[in-house]
């Protein structure tokens, strides 16, 4: 495995972890705290960056 493959794998694992954390907070109803706000912001920014429409 080269460095690029390792980084992609690590990035995917980190993204999956962030989504899992966000999901768990939603399922348990903990959407009004700082942890949810922080995870929501990070996930949203990554989605915007990944799927941004370029003009």
N, C-alpha and C positions, 0 to 999 in steps of 0.2 A: 504494500500500500504506500503510495507516495504522499507527500505533504498535502497536496491539493485534495486528494481523496479523503485524507484524515480530517482536514478542515471541514469539508462538506458533510462528512459523517457527524462530526462534533457539532456543527451548526444545526443540522437536522435534529440531533438529540436535544440540543438546547431549545430549539423552537418547539419541539414536541413537549418538553418539560414545561415551558411557559404556557402552552395551550392547555395542558393537563391541569396545571395550577389554577388557571382562569376558570376552567370547566368545574373543578372541584368547589371553588368559591361560589359559583353560580348555583350549583346543585344544592349546596348547603345553605344558600340564602344569604351569604356574607358578601353582599355587593355594595355595602355602604362604607367600607373601611378603606384605609390607605393602601393596604396590600392589593385589593381589587383594582383600585384606581391606577396604581403603578403598573400592574400586569396588563391591564386593559390598554394603557397608554403605549407600553412597549410593543404589545402584539399589534395594535392598530398601526403604529409607525412602521413596523416591519412589513405589514401587509401593503401599506401605501407605497413603500419603497419597492417591494417586489412586483406589484401589479400597477405601478404608475403608468399613466398614458402619456406618452411623449408626443408633443405637437411638432 
